[in-house]
């Protein structure tokens, strides 16, 4: 059994297509088929069921899948360790970021690119659930997101900064003149909210449920940038993490006055996984950035 064959197996299990995997792996389809056939002969079981409708993973293939993933991941970690031991910061760094983190990340990205031009950055902006799936599949090295309400199996969450849920209004809105807003006051206004599933919306829904409150929701969107633009040009109110409006002009974040309003910005990694040197450097740069220091850095 060769590591190369396991990589080929994982690619086909992901794409469910020999032709697509061959393209991604930059090899011929006949070479790919031959390598998989050799692996199947060695294991004594068919790993895929091939028919006129396509390819599906067989029962034996499903059993092999987690072992293959761990083996390939261990080999990649070993290679990365060797690179890091040579103090050579090259390769790629894959970062998953929720939309709320976007405004505080720009400064760190530029600083990192200037300090380590040999590292290619791949930044993925998605909802937290999708990013955690990517982390579990090792498609990203770490995720920047707020701490989930419940611990996630196999995931370590390291606090980066403290934050809070806020009512976001235009600078000319009546609420812009107050220091805090209660849920009762918030219920008097029409709201444009992030869609269910986004972290700020999930946090707000939990608060409303605990306090038995309802709000007047006029529109829901899954794009915080459009929400902010709507707020700037109207009397609508949205609710986001305060960090979401870092350096945004024409809007103000007004803390929601409730005792359970804390949101912890975190770096999420796979438990017991090797942390690339490039990841360690990026997190260091982020923790030392002005955007994070303003929010009481607590990286551990």
C-alpha positions as CSV (number, residue, x, y, z in Angstrom):
1,X,0.0,0.0,0.0
2,X,1.5,3.3,-1.1
3,X,0.7,6.8,0.3
4,X,0.2,7.9,-3.3
5,X,-2.5,5.3,-3.7
6,X,-4.3,6.5,-0.6
7,X,-4.2,10.1,-1.9
8,X,-5.8,8.9,-5.2
9,X,-8.4,6.9,-3.2
10,X,-9.3,10.0,-1.1
11,X,-9.6,12.1,-4.2
12,X,-12.1,9.8,-5.9
13,X,-14.0,9.4,-2.7
14,X,-14.4,13.1,-2.6
15,X,-15.3,13.7,-6.3
16,X,-17.0,10.4,-7.0
17,X,-15.5,10.7,-10.5
18,X,-12.4,9.0,-11.9
19,X,-12.1,11.6,-14.7
20,X,-12.5,14.6,-12.3
21,X,-9.9,13.2,-9.9
22,X,-7.5,12.5,-12.7
23,X,-7.7,16.2,-13.7
24,X,-7.2,17.4,-10.2
25,X,-4.3,15.0,-9.7
26,X,-2.7,15.9,-13.1
27,X,-2.5,12.3,-14.1
28,X,-4.2,10.2,-16.8
29,X,-7.4,8.4,-16.0
30,X,-5.8,5.1,-17.0
31,X,-3.0,5.6,-14.5
32,X,-5.5,6.5,-11.8
33,X,-7.6,3.4,-12.5
34,X,-4.5,1.2,-12.5
35,X,-3.3,2.5,-9.1
36,X,-6.7,2.0,-7.6
37,X,-6.9,-1.5,-9.0
38,X,-3.6,-2.3,-7.5
39,X,-4.8,-1.0,-4.1
40,X,-8.0,-3.1,-4.4
41,X,-6.0,-6.2,-5.3
42,X,-3.7,-5.7,-2.3
43,X,-6.7,-5.2,0.1
44,X,-8.8,-7.9,-1.5
45,X,-11.9,-5.7,-1.8
46,X,-13.4,-3.4,-4.3
47,X,-13.3,0.2,-3.0
48,X,-15.7,1.7,-5.4
49,X,-18.9,0.5,-7.1
50,X,-18.8,1.5,-10.8
51,X,-22.0,1.5,-12.9
52,X,-23.6,3.5,-15.7
53,X,-24.8,6.2,-13.2
54,X,-21.3,6.9,-11.8
55,X,-19.1,5.9,-8.9
56,X,-20.0,5.3,-5.3
57,X,-17.8,4.3,-2.3
58,X,-18.2,0.6,-1.5
59,X,-18.6,-0.8,2.0
60,X,-14.9,-1.6,2.1
61,X,-14.1,1.8,0.8
62,X,-16.1,3.5,3.6
63,X,-14.2,1.4,6.1
64,X,-10.9,2.5,4.6
65,X,-11.8,6.2,4.4
66,X,-11.1,7.4,8.0
67,X,-7.8,5.4,8.1
68,X,-6.7,6.8,4.8
69,X,-7.5,10.4,5.9
70,X,-5.5,9.9,9.1
71,X,-2.6,8.4,7.3
72,X,-2.4,11.1,4.6
73,X,-2.8,13.8,7.3
74,X,0.0,12.3,9.4
75,X,2.3,12.2,6.3
76,X,1.5,15.8,5.5
77,X,2.1,16.9,9.2
78,X,5.5,15.1,9.1
79,X,6.5,16.9,5.9
80,X,5.4,20.2,7.4
81,X,7.4,19.6,10.5
82,X,10.5,19.0,8.4
83,X,10.0,22.3,6.5
84,X,9.5,24.2,9.8
85,X,12.5,22.6,11.4
86,X,14.5,24.1,8.5
87,X,13.0,27.5,9.4
88,X,11.7,27.8,5.9
89,X,8.3,29.5,5.8
90,X,6.9,28.4,2.5
91,X,3.9,26.5,1.2
92,X,0.3,27.4,1.9
93,X,-1.8,28.5,4.8
94,X,-5.5,27.8,4.6
95,X,-7.7,30.0,6.8
96,X,-11.4,29.7,7.4
97,X,-13.1,33.0,8.5
98,X,-16.7,33.8,9.4
99,X,-18.1,37.0,8.0
100,X,-18.0,38.8,11.3
101,X,-14.2,38.5,11.4
102,X,-13.7,40.0,8.0
103,X,-13.2,43.6,9.1
104,X,-10.5,42.9,11.7
105,X,-8.5,40.6,9.4
106,X,-7.3,42.9,6.7
107,X,-4.5,44.5,8.7
108,X,-3.1,41.1,9.6
109,X,-3.3,39.7,6.1
110,X,-1.2,42.6,4.7
111,X,1.3,42.4,7.6
112,X,1.7,38.6,7.1
113,X,2.1,38.9,3.3
114,X,4.8,41.5,3.7
115,X,6.7,39.5,6.4
116,X,6.3,36.1,4.7
117,X,6.1,36.5,1.0
118,X,6.9,32.8,0.4
119,X,3.6,31.6,2.0
120,X,0.5,31.5,-0.1
121,X,-2.6,32.5,1.8
122,X,-6.0,30.9,1.0
123,X,-8.8,32.6,2.9
124,X,-12.3,31.1,2.9
125,X,-15.3,33.2,4.1
126,X,-18.2,31.0,5.0
127,X,-20.7,30.3,7.8
128,X,-19.2,28.6,10.9
129,X,-20.8,25.2,10.3
130,X,-19.3,25.0,6.8
131,X,-15.9,26.1,8.1
132,X,-15.9,23.5,10.9
133,X,-16.7,20.8,8.3
134,X,-13.7,22.0,6.3
135,X,-11.5,22.0,9.4
136,X,-12.6,18.4,10.2
137,X,-11.7,17.4,6.6
138,X,-8.4,19.3,7.1
139,X,-9.2,21.6,4.2
140,X,-8.3,24.6,6.4
141,X,-5.5,24.8,9.0
142,X,-7.6,26.8,11.4
143,X,-10.9,28.8,11.7
144,X,-11.5,32.3,13.0
145,X,-15.0,32.5,14.5
146,X,-16.8,33.2,17.7
147,X,-16.9,30.4,20.3
148,X,-19.9,28.1,19.8
149,X,-22.4,27.7,22.6
150,X,-21.5,24.0,23.0
151,X,-18.1,22.4,22.8
152,X,-17.5,20.7,19.5
153,X,-15.9,17.2,19.6
154,X,-12.3,17.2,18.3
155,X,-12.1,21.0,18.2
156,X,-10.0,23.2,20.4
157,X,-11.1,26.8,20.8
158,X,-8.5,29.4,21.9
159,X,-9.8,32.8,23.0
160,X,-8.4,35.7,20.9
161,X,-10.6,38.6,22.1
162,X,-13.8,39.5,23.9
163,X,-16.7,41.0,22.0
164,X,-20.4,41.6,22.4
165,X,-23.6,41.7,20.3
166,X,-24.6,45.1,19.3
167,X,-27.4,47.0,17.5
168,X,-25.8,48.5,14.4
169,X,-27.5,51.8,13.2
170,X,-26.7,54.7,10.9
171,X,-24.9,57.7,12.5
172,X,-28.2,59.6,12.1
173,X,-30.4,57.0,13.7
174,X,-31.9,58.0,17.2
175,X,-30.2,55.0,18.8
176,X,-26.8,56.3,17.7
177,X,-27.1,58.9,20.6
178,X,-27.5,56.3,23.3
179,X,-24.8,54.3,25.1
180,X,-26.8,51.0,25.4
181,X,-30.1,49.7,24.1
182,X,-32.5,47.2,25.8
183,X,-34.4,44.5,24.1
184,X,-37.6,46.4,24.7
185,X,-36.2,49.5,23.0
186,X,-34.9,47.4,20.2
187,X,-38.4,45.9,19.6
188,X,-39.7,49.3,18.6
189,X,-37.7,49.4,15.4
190,X,-37.8,47.5,12.1
191,X,-34.8,45.2,11.8
192,X,-32.7,43.9,9.0
193,X,-31.1,40.7,10.4
194,X,-28.4,38.2,9.3
195,X,-30.0,35.0,8.1
196,X,-30.4,32.1,10.6
197,X,-27.3,30.0,10.8
198,X,-24.9,32.9,10.9
199,X,-23.2,33.3,14.3
200,X,-24.6,36.7,15.2
201,X,-28.1,35.6,14.4
202,X,-27.8,32.4,16.3
203,X,-26.6,34.4,19.4
204,X,-29.5,36.8,19.1
205,X,-32.1,34.1,18.7
206,X,-30.8,32.3,21.9
207,X,-31.0,35.6,23.8
208,X,-34.5,36.3,22.6
209,X,-35.6,32.8,23.6
210,X,-34.0,33.1,27.0
211,X,-35.7,36.5,27.6
212,X,-39.0,35.6,25.9
213,X,-38.8,38.5,23.5
214,X,-39.7,39.0,19.8
215,X,-38.4,41.6,17.3
216,X,-39.9,43.1,14.1
217,X,-37.9,41.5,11.4
218,X,-38.3,43.3,8.1
219,X,-35.6,41.6,6.0
220,X,-33.1,38.8,6.4
221,X,-29.8,38.6,4.5
222,X,-26.7,36.3,4.6
223,X,-24.3,39.1,3.6
224,X,-23.2,41.4,6.4
225,X,-21.8,43.9,3.9
226,X,-25.3,44.4,2.3
227,X,-26.8,44.6,5.8
228,X,-24.5,47.5,6.7
229,X,-25.2,49.3,3.5
230,X,-29.0,49.0,4.2
231,X,-28.4,50.4,7.7
232,X,-26.4,53.3,6.4
233,X,-29.1,54.4,4.0
234,X,-32.2,53.9,6.2
235,X,-33.6,53.8,9.7
236,X,-33.3,50.0,9.8
237,X,-31.4,48.4,12.6
238,X,-29.3,45.3,12.4
239,X,-27.7,43.1,15.0
240,X,-24.1,41.9,14.6
241,X,-21.0,41.4,16.7
242,X,-19.4,44.8,17.4
243,X,-16.2,43.6,15.6
244,X,-18.2,43.4,12.4
245,X,-18.1,47.2,12.1
246,X,-14.4,47.8,12.7
247,X,-13.4,50.8,10.6
248,X,-16.8,51.0,9.0
249,X,-17.9,54.6,8.4
250,X,-21.4,56.0,8.8
251,X,-22.6,53.4,11.3
252,X,-22.4,53.0,15.1
253,X,-22.4,49.8,17.3
254,X,-24.7,50.2,20.3
255,X,-24.2,47.4,22.9
256,X,-27.4,45.5,23.7
257,X,-28.0,45.9,27.5
258,X,-28.3,42.3,28.7
259,X,-26.1,40.3,31.1
260,X,-25.4,37.3,28.7
261,X,-24.2,39.3,25.8
262,X,-20.5,38.2,25.5
263,X,-19.1,36.8,22.3
264,X,-15.6,35.4,22.4
265,X,-13.5,35.6,19.2
266,X,-11.5,32.4,18.9
267,X,-9.0,30.5,16.9
268,X,-10.4,27.0,16.3
269,X,-8.0,24.1,15.6
270,X,-8.3,20.3,15.4
271,X,-7.4,18.8,18.8
272,X,-3.9,17.4,19.1
273,X,-3.1,18.5,15.5
274,X,0.3,19.9,14.4
275,X,0.2,23.7,14.1
276,X,2.2,25.0,11.1
277,X,4.8,27.6,11.8
278,X,3.1,29.8,9.3
279,X,-0.2,29.4,11.3
280,X,1.6,30.3,14.6
281,X,3.0,33.4,13.0
282,X,-0.3,34.5,11.5
283,X,-2.1,34.1,14.9
284,X,0.7,36.1,16.6
285,X,0.4,38.9,14.0
286,X,-3.4,38.9,14.4
287,X,-3.2,38.9,18.2
288,X,-0.8,41.9,18.1
289,X,-3.0,43.8,15.6
290,X,-4.6,47.0,16.6
291,X,-8.1,45.6,15.7
292,X,-7.7,42.8,18.3
293,X,-5.8,44.7,21.0
294,X,-8.7,47.2,21.1
295,X,-10.9,44.2,22.1
296,X,-8.8,43.1,25.1
297,X,-6.6,40.4,23.6
298,X,-6.6,37.1,25.5
299,X,-4.8,34.7,23.2
300,X,-3.7,31.5,25.0
